[in-house]
């Protein structure tokens, strides 16, 4: 029993080492969703977007405001249940939770019911996003695979490959085409992600989410964001960016194979965060408490839908 428990501890520690911190909804000031449609994991597709507007955000405060403006626009103007994306990545290098891993999004029909939608905040039509944002995307996808939310054989596509749109912009799409598991000819959606117990989704909640947000609702882009950026080729860095994974950044570490990168990262993470056994146990307890709270909230939401 003790050995099994310790193995579970070690497995969790390994997963935690490759997952970036995800800014929770309450931290960026999200409103409750109007309704929730559960989605089974793992999903088979990852879809990359840009927001177009809101524009690039460089600080936590600006990115949190961008998240609130998107949710307001999607709920009030578009008539959707919630912000359309699963996650958003800001210029501050942080990952923001939208609908999360296990709720159907409204970002790329017909893939909504079996995909994770990740948007990079800003207009990436003419240039690529900063490397810090791209690193955060890489680590989020890696986290999804390692935690069973994304299938190991997932396909990665740009939004324009799902429907007639310019999203995610030429600058970002050039990078998307270099990312691991990008496919030029996407397989059709499997639609196995929709929960049989969940109610049918409103039709409006499955449209595209790349239309511009009214200028009045959009924070101004910082001057630095308008500077020309060199093309970026996305790789899974040996360590994530400082903002994505504080305290582990080592720019001198060369990028090698995907497996070797992960092994180096896990080893370094273990040495940097070894701490005491008590610290580890507290971390595991917090993770389990958060998981149980999330499951309880989802069950309560489902019960409310059934009763209504």
C-alpha positions in Angstrom: 0.0 0.0 0.0 2.8 2.4 1.0 4.7 1.6 -2.2 1.7 2.2 -4.3 1.1 5.5 -2.6 4.7 6.6 -3.1 4.6 5.7 -6.7 1.5 7.9 -7.1 3.5 10.7 -5.4 6.3 10.3 -7.8 4.0 10.2 -10.8 2.3 13.4 -9.7 5.7 15.1 -9.1 6.8 14.2 -12.6 3.6 15.6 -14.1 3.7 18.7 -12.0 7.3 19.4 -13.3 6.1 19.7 -16.9 2.9 21.6 -16.4 2.9 25.4 -16.4 0.9 27.3 -13.8 -2.5 28.0 -15.2 -4.1 31.2 -14.0 -7.5 30.2 -12.6 -10.7 31.9 -13.7 -11.3 33.7 -10.4 -7.9 35.2 -10.5 -8.6 37.0 -13.8 -12.1 37.9 -12.8 -14.2 35.6 -14.9 -18.0 35.6 -14.6 -19.8 32.2 -14.1 -20.7 30.4 -17.4 -24.3 30.5 -18.4 -24.2 26.8 -19.0 -21.7 24.0 -19.1 -21.3 21.2 -21.6 -18.9 18.5 -20.4 -16.3 17.0 -22.7 -14.5 13.6 -22.2 -10.7 13.5 -22.4 -8.4 12.8 -24.0 -9.3 14.9 -27.0 -7.8 14.2 -30.5 -7.2 17.8 -31.7 -5.4 21.0 -30.6 -6.5 24.1 -32.4 -4.3 27.3 -32.3 -5.9 30.7 -32.6 -5.0 34.4 -32.2 -7.5 36.8 -30.7 -6.9 39.6 -33.3 -8.4 41.7 -30.7 -7.9 42.2 -27.8 -4.4 43.3 -28.8 -1.1 42.1 -27.3 -0.9 42.4 -23.5 2.5 42.6 -21.8 1.5 42.7 -18.1 -0.7 40.5 -15.9 -3.1 43.4 -15.4 -3.5 44.0 -19.1 -3.9 40.3 -19.9 -6.5 39.8 -17.2 -8.4 42.8 -18.6 -8.1 41.2 -22.1 -9.6 38.0 -20.7 -12.5 39.8 -19.1 -13.2 41.8 -22.3 -13.2 38.5 -24.4 -15.6 36.9 -22.0 -18.0 39.9 -22.0 -18.0 40.0 -25.8 -18.5 36.3 -26.2 -21.3 36.1 -23.6 -23.1 39.4 -24.3 -22.5 40.1 -28.0 -22.2 36.6 -29.4 -24.7 35.0 -27.1 -22.3 32.2 -26.0 -22.3 30.4 -22.6 -18.7 31.5 -21.8 -15.5 32.7 -23.3 -14.9 30.6 -26.4 -11.4 29.3 -25.9 -10.1 26.5 -23.6 -7.0 28.5 -22.7 -5.3 31.8 -23.6 -1.7 32.7 -23.5 -0.7 36.3 -22.7 2.4 38.4 -23.5 3.3 38.0 -19.8 4.0 34.4 -20.6 1.2 33.1 -18.5 -1.5 30.6 -19.4 -5.1 31.7 -18.6 -7.9 29.2 -18.1 -10.9 29.8 -20.3 -13.3 26.8 -20.4 -10.4 24.5 -19.4 -9.6 20.9 -20.3 -13.0 19.2 -20.0 -15.7 21.6 -21.2 -16.7 22.0 -24.8 -15.5 25.2 -26.3 -16.8 27.6 -29.0 -13.7 28.2 -31.1 -13.4 25.9 -34.1 -16.5 24.1 -35.4 -16.8 21.3 -36.2 -13.9 20.3 -33.8 -15.4 22.0 -30.7 -16.5 18.7 -29.1 -13.2 17.0 -29.4 -10.5 19.7 -29.1 -8.6 22.0 -26.9 -8.6 25.6 -28.3 -5.5 27.7 -27.3 -5.4 31.3 -28.3 -2.4 33.7 -28.2 -3.6 37.1 -27.2 -2.9 39.6 -29.9 -2.9 40.2 -33.7 -0.4 37.9 -35.2 -1.1 38.6 -38.9 2.2 40.2 -39.8 4.6 38.8 -37.2 5.1 35.8 -34.9 4.4 36.0 -31.2 7.3 36.3 -28.7 9.1 33.1 -27.9 7.9 33.3 -24.3 4.3 32.9 -25.5 5.2 30.0 -27.8 7.1 28.2 -25.0 4.0 28.5 -22.8 1.9 26.9 -25.6 4.4 24.0 -26.0 4.4 23.3 -22.3 0.6 23.5 -22.0 0.2 20.9 -24.8 2.9 18.7 -23.2 1.0 19.0 -19.9 -2.2 18.0 -21.6 -0.6 14.9 -23.0 1.1 13.9 -19.8 -2.1 14.3 -17.7 -4.3 12.4 -20.1 -6.3 15.4 -21.3 -4.8 15.3 -24.9 -4.3 12.0 -26.8 -0.6 11.2 -27.4 -1.4 10.9 -31.1 -3.2 14.2 -31.3 -3.3 16.4 -34.4 -2.4 20.1 -34.2 -4.0 22.6 -36.6 -4.5 26.3 -37.1 -8.0 27.7 -36.9 -8.0 28.4 -40.6 -7.7 24.6 -41.3 -11.1 24.1 -39.6 -13.1 26.8 -41.4 -12.7 29.8 -43.7 -10.9 32.3 -41.6 -7.6 34.2 -41.5 -7.0 33.0 -37.9 -4.4 32.5 -36.4 -2.8 35.1 -38.7 -0.1 34.5 -41.2 2.7 35.2 -38.7 1.5 32.7 -36.2 0.4 30.1 -38.7 4.0 30.0 -40.1 5.1 29.0 -36.6 2.2 26.5 -36.2 3.4 24.6 -39.3 6.7 23.9 -37.5 5.1 22.6 -34.3 5.2 18.9 -33.3 2.2 17.0 -34.7 1.0 19.7 -37.0 -0.9 18.2 -39.9 -1.5 19.7 -43.3 -4.6 17.5 -43.9 -6.5 17.3 -40.6 -8.6 14.2 -39.9 -12.3 14.9 -39.4 -13.5 15.4 -35.8 -14.3 12.2 -33.9 -17.1 13.8 -31.7 -16.5 11.3 -29.0 -15.8 14.1 -26.5 -19.4 15.0 -25.9 -20.9 13.7 -22.7 -24.0 11.6 -23.2 -25.5 13.0 -20.1 -25.0 16.6 -21.2 -27.7 18.6 -22.9 -27.4 19.7 -26.5 -25.4 22.9 -26.9 -27.0 26.0 -28.2 -26.2 26.5 -31.9 -24.8 30.0 -31.3 -22.2 28.5 -29.0 -20.5 26.7 -31.8 -19.6 29.5 -34.1 -16.1 30.9 -34.7 -14.6 33.1 -32.0 -12.1 35.2 -34.1 -14.2 38.3 -34.9 -12.8 41.6 -33.6 -14.0 42.8 -30.3 -15.3 46.4 -30.3 -12.4 48.8 -29.8 -14.0 50.3 -26.7 -13.6 47.0 -25.0 -10.0 46.4 -26.0 -7.0 47.6 -23.9 -4.3 49.5 -25.8 -1.4 47.5 -27.1 2.0 48.5 -25.6 4.4 50.2 -27.9 6.9 47.3 -27.7 4.3 45.0 -29.2 4.3 46.9 -32.5 8.0 46.4 -33.1 9.0 44.0 -36.0 9.7 40.5 -34.8 11.9 37.9 -36.4 10.3 34.7 -37.5 10.2 32.2 -34.7 10.6 28.4 -35.1 8.8 26.7 -32.2 10.7 23.9 -30.3 10.1 22.3 -27.0 12.7 24.1 -25.0 14.8 22.2 -22.5 13.3 24.5 -19.9 10.2 26.6 -20.1 10.3 30.4 -19.9 10.7 32.1 -16.6 7.1 33.2 -16.5 5.8 29.8 -17.5 7.9 27.9 -15.0 9.7 30.2 -12.5 13.1 29.3 -11.3 14.1 26.7 -13.9 15.2 28.8 -16.9 18.6 27.9 -18.4 19.1 29.4 -21.9 22.4 27.6 -22.2 20.8 24.1 -22.3 20.7 22.9 -26.0 17.5 21.6 -27.5 17.7 17.9 -28.5 15.2 15.2 -29.0 11.7 15.5 -27.4 12.4 12.6 -25.0 15.8 13.8 -24.0 14.4 17.3 -23.4 11.7 15.9 -21.1 14.2 13.8 -19.2 16.5 16.7 -18.6 13.7 18.9 -17.5 12.3 16.3 -15.1 15.8 15.8 -13.6 16.4 19.5 -13.2 13.0 20.1 -11.8 13.4 17.4 -9.2 16.7 18.9 -8.1 15.4 22.5 -7.9 12.2 21.6 -6.0 13.3 18.6 -4.0 12.3 20.2 -0.7 11.2 18.2 2.3 8.8 15.3 2.2 6.3 17.5 4.0 6.4 20.1 1.2 5.7 17.3 -1.3 2.8 16.0 0.6 1.3 19.5 0.9 1.6 20.0 -2.8 -0.1 16.6 -3.5 -2.9 17.4 -1.0 -3.5 20.8 -2.6 -3.7 19.2 -6.0 -6.2 16.5 -4.8 -8.3 19.1 -3.0 -8.5 21.2 -6.2 -9.4 18.2 -8.3 -12.2 17.2 -5.9 -13.5 20.8 -5.8 -13.5 20.9 -9.6 -15.4 17.6 -9.8 -17.9 18.7 -7.2 -18.6 21.9 -9.0 -19.0 20.1 -12.3 -21.5 17.6 -10.7 -23.5 20.5 -9.1 -23.6 22.3 -12.5 -24.8 19.1 -14.2 -27.5 18.5 -11.5 -28.7 22.1 -12.0 -29.0 21.5 -15.8 -31.0 18.3 -15.2 -33.3 19.9 -12.7 -34.0 22.9 -14.9 
